[in-house]
Amino acid sequence: MLISRGVRRSLAATTALVLLFLHLPLLVVLVNSFNTSRVFGWPPSGLTTGWWSRALGNEGVRAALATSIKAASAATALALILGTLIAFAVSRYRFFGRSVISMVVVLPIALPGIVTGMALNAAFTNTLKPLGINLGLFTVILGHTTFCVVVVFNNVMARLQRVGVSLQEASADLGARPWTTARLVTFPLLRSALVAGAVLAFGLSFDEIVVTTFTAGPGLQTLPQWVFNNLFRPNQGPIVNAVAAVLLLVSVAPIWVANRLSADPASASGRL
């Protein structure tokens, strides 16, 4: 379909305006993290890196950052294992309830976070309390895993559908054992999808605040929670801006890496 030059220019201008509307506030936060003023003012009265130094030296920020890294790392590891296994089961086998499992796995990321958080809180504080499970880092990890599994599952499913089973069958025909086929054939085919899913899962868990609020126990605070709790406290604005800028950079990096990995050229089956 041919598009006139005027239409192309209109589409380009509209796209630029939409992108500007979406990303200009993020740029304001980033610039404000270097603002010498203690209030949210624009334009900046001056530029300084002092707030970044104070943010890095803040004990609350460091403790919250450590908690976020622990929770995101553990949730990503669990999501990689569960998401990969479920993707293999759904993609490679036919059984009763297969479509229901696919829907249930994807459901947590489709539901509003507050609904998921309330359900998990009720489960941990009522149903599972006799088992000795109390709200804390462990429950935060379980809560984050519920939606991190989705991104791993989707990435692995997409890759499995692209590569098919011909290479695994060829490996088996040549006498390779199942573990050898998995190590030398299947894993290399899935490697970039696994890394992309893990990066996205880590970023998703690191930024989560709603589910965390419902599953974290007293005294436990992740970095997004710290930002929310200190946003309007006196003299904390510049430090919050610096921490928010860090969160912004941490969020952008996983998306960029995942996009690069997902743009992996033709699959191995397409090269045959």
C-alpha positions in Angstrom: 0.0 0.0 0.0 1.4 3.4 -1.0 1.2 6.3 1.5 1.5 9.9 0.4 4.3 12.1 1.7 1.8 14.2 3.7 0.4 11.2 5.5 3.9 9.9 6.3 4.9 13.2 7.8 1.6 13.3 9.8 2.3 9.9 11.2 5.9 10.8 12.0 4.8 14.0 13.8 2.1 12.1 15.8 4.6 9.4 16.8 7.1 12.0 17.9 4.4 13.8 20.0 3.3 10.5 21.6 6.8 9.5 22.5 7.6 13.0 23.8 4.4 12.8 26.0 5.4 9.4 27.4 9.1 10.1 28.0 9.4 13.7 28.8 8.3 13.2 32.5 11.1 10.5 32.8 13.6 13.0 31.5 12.4 15.6 34.0 13.0 13.1 36.9 16.5 12.3 35.6 17.4 16.0 35.3 15.9 16.8 38.7 18.2 14.2 40.3 21.0 16.7 39.6 19.0 19.8 40.7 20.6 21.8 43.4 17.2 22.8 44.8 15.6 20.8 47.6 12.1 21.1 46.0 10.6 19.8 42.8 11.3 22.8 40.8 11.7 23.4 37.0 13.9 24.5 35.5 16.8 23.4 37.8 18.5 26.3 39.6 21.8 24.5 39.2 23.4 21.1 38.7 25.1 18.9 41.3 25.9 15.2 41.8 25.7 15.6 45.5 22.2 14.0 45.8 23.5 10.8 44.1 26.3 10.6 46.7 23.8 11.1 49.5 21.5 8.5 48.0 24.3 5.9 47.8 25.3 6.7 51.4 21.7 6.5 52.8 21.3 3.4 54.9 17.6 3.1 54.1 18.3 3.2 50.4 21.1 0.6 50.7 19.0 -1.8 52.8 16.0 -1.4 50.4 18.2 -1.9 47.4 19.7 -5.1 48.9 16.1 -6.4 49.6 15.0 -5.6 46.0 18.1 -7.4 44.5 17.5 -10.5 46.7 13.8 -10.7 45.9 14.3 -10.1 42.2 17.1 -12.6 41.9 15.3 -15.3 43.7 12.0 -14.7 41.9 13.8 -14.7 38.6 15.5 -18.0 39.4 12.2 -19.6 40.4 10.5 -18.2 37.3 13.1 -19.6 35.0 12.7 -23.1 36.4 8.9 -23.1 36.5 8.3 -21.1 33.3 10.6 -23.3 31.3 9.2 -26.5 32.6 5.6 -25.4 32.0 6.5 -24.1 28.5 8.0 -27.5 27.6 4.9 -29.4 29.0 2.4 -27.2 27.1 4.4 -27.0 23.9 5.6 -30.6 23.6 2.8 -32.7 25.0 -1.0 -33.0 24.5 -3.0 -33.6 27.6 -6.4 -32.8 29.2 -6.5 -29.2 30.6 -3.5 -28.0 28.5 -5.2 -24.8 27.4 -6.5 -24.1 30.9 -2.9 -24.3 32.2 -1.7 -21.8 29.6 -4.5 -19.4 30.7 -3.8 -19.8 34.4 -0.1 -19.2 34.0 -0.6 -15.9 32.1 -3.5 -14.8 34.4 -1.4 -13.1 37.1 0.1 -10.5 34.8 -3.3 -9.8 33.3 -5.0 -9.2 36.7 -4.7 -5.9 38.5 -1.7 -6.0 40.9 -3.9 -5.1 43.9 -6.1 -8.1 43.2 -3.1 -10.4 43.1 -1.7 -8.8 46.2 -4.9 -9.1 48.2 -5.3 -12.8 47.2 -1.7 -13.6 48.2 -2.0 -11.7 51.4 -5.1 -13.7 52.3 -3.4 -16.9 51.4 -0.2 -16.2 53.5 -2.0 -14.7 56.5 -4.9 -17.2 56.7 -4.7 -20.3 54.6 -0.9 -21.0 54.9 -0.3 -19.5 58.4 -0.6 -22.9 60.1 2.4 -24.0 58.0 4.5 -21.4 59.7 4.7 -19.0 56.7 4.9 -15.4 57.9 5.0 -12.3 55.8 8.6 -11.4 54.9 11.2 -11.8 52.1 10.1 -15.3 51.3 6.5 -14.3 50.7 7.6 -11.4 48.6 9.7 -13.8 46.5 6.7 -16.1 46.0 4.5 -13.1 45.1 6.9 -11.8 42.5 7.3 -15.3 41.1 3.6 -15.5 40.2 4.0 -12.8 37.5 7.6 -13.3 36.6 6.8 -16.8 35.5 4.7 -15.3 32.7 7.5 -13.5 30.9 9.7 -16.6 31.0 6.9 -18.8 29.9 6.0 -16.6 26.9 9.6 -16.2 25.8 10.3 -20.0 26.0 7.0 -20.9 24.3 7.7 -18.6 21.4 11.1 -20.0 20.9 10.0 -23.6 21.1 7.3 -23.0 18.5 9.9 -21.5 16.2 12.5 -24.2 16.5 10.2 -27.2 16.4 11.4 -30.7 17.4 13.3 -31.8 14.3 16.8 -31.1 15.7 16.0 -32.9 19.0 14.7 -35.9 17.0 17.7 -35.9 14.8 19.9 -35.9 17.9 18.0 -38.8 19.3 18.3 -40.7 16.0 22.0 -40.3 16.1 22.2 -42.0 19.5 22.4 -39.0 21.8 20.9 -39.5 25.3 18.1 -37.2 26.4 20.5 -35.2 28.7 23.1 -34.9 25.9 20.4 -33.6 23.5 19.2 -31.1 26.1 22.7 -29.8 26.8 24.1 -29.7 23.3 20.9 -29.0 21.2 17.9 -27.7 23.2 19.7 -25.4 25.6 21.7 -23.5 22.9 18.5 -23.0 20.9 16.7 -21.6 24.0 19.6 -19.7 25.5 18.8 -16.2 24.2 15.1 -16.7 25.1 16.0 -17.7 28.6 18.3 -14.7 29.1 15.7 -12.4 27.7 13.0 -13.9 29.9 15.3 -13.7 33.0 16.2 -10.0 32.3 12.6 -9.0 31.9 11.6 -11.0 35.0 14.3 -9.3 37.1 13.2 -5.9 35.9 9.6 -6.6 36.5 10.3 -7.9 40.0 12.7 -5.1 40.9 10.1 -2.4 40.0 7.1 -4.1 41.7 5.4 -2.2 44.5 1.7 -3.2 44.7 2.1 -6.9 45.3 5.2 -6.2 47.5 3.1 -4.0 49.8 0.6 -6.9 50.4 3.3 -9.6 50.8 6.1 -7.9 52.8 6.1 -8.1 56.5 6.8 -5.3 59.0 10.2 -3.7 58.6 10.8 -5.1 55.1 11.1 -2.5 52.4 12.1 -2.7 48.8 13.5 0.2 46.8 10.3 1.2 45.0 8.5 1.2 48.4 11.2 3.4 49.9 10.7 5.8 47.0 7.0 5.9 47.6 7.2 6.3 51.3 9.8 9.1 51.2 8.4 11.0 48.2 6.7 13.8 50.1 8.9 13.8 53.2 10.7 17.1 54.0 14.1 17.5 52.4 13.9 14.0 50.9 12.8 15.1 47.4 16.3 15.4 45.8 17.4 12.0 47.2 14.2 10.4 46.0 14.8 11.9 42.5 18.3 10.3 42.5 16.9 6.9 43.5 14.1 7.2 41.0 16.7 8.0 38.3 18.5 4.8 39.3 15.2 2.8 39.1 14.7 4.4 35.6 18.1 3.3 34.4 17.6 -0.2 35.9 14.3 -0.5 34.2 15.5 0.6 30.8 18.5 -1.7 30.7 16.5 -5.0 30.9 14.1 -3.9 28.2 16.9 -3.0 25.9 18.8 -6.2 26.5 15.6 -8.3 26.1 14.8 -6.6 22.8 18.3 -7.2 21.5 18.1 -10.9 22.4 14.5 -11.3 21.1 15.6 -9.9 17.8 17.8 -12.9 17.4 17.9 -13.7 13.6 16.4 -16.8 12.1 16.1 -19.9 14.3 18.2 -22.9 13.8 15.3 -24.7 12.1 15.1 -21.9 9.6 18.7 -22.2 8.7 18.3 -25.9 7.7 
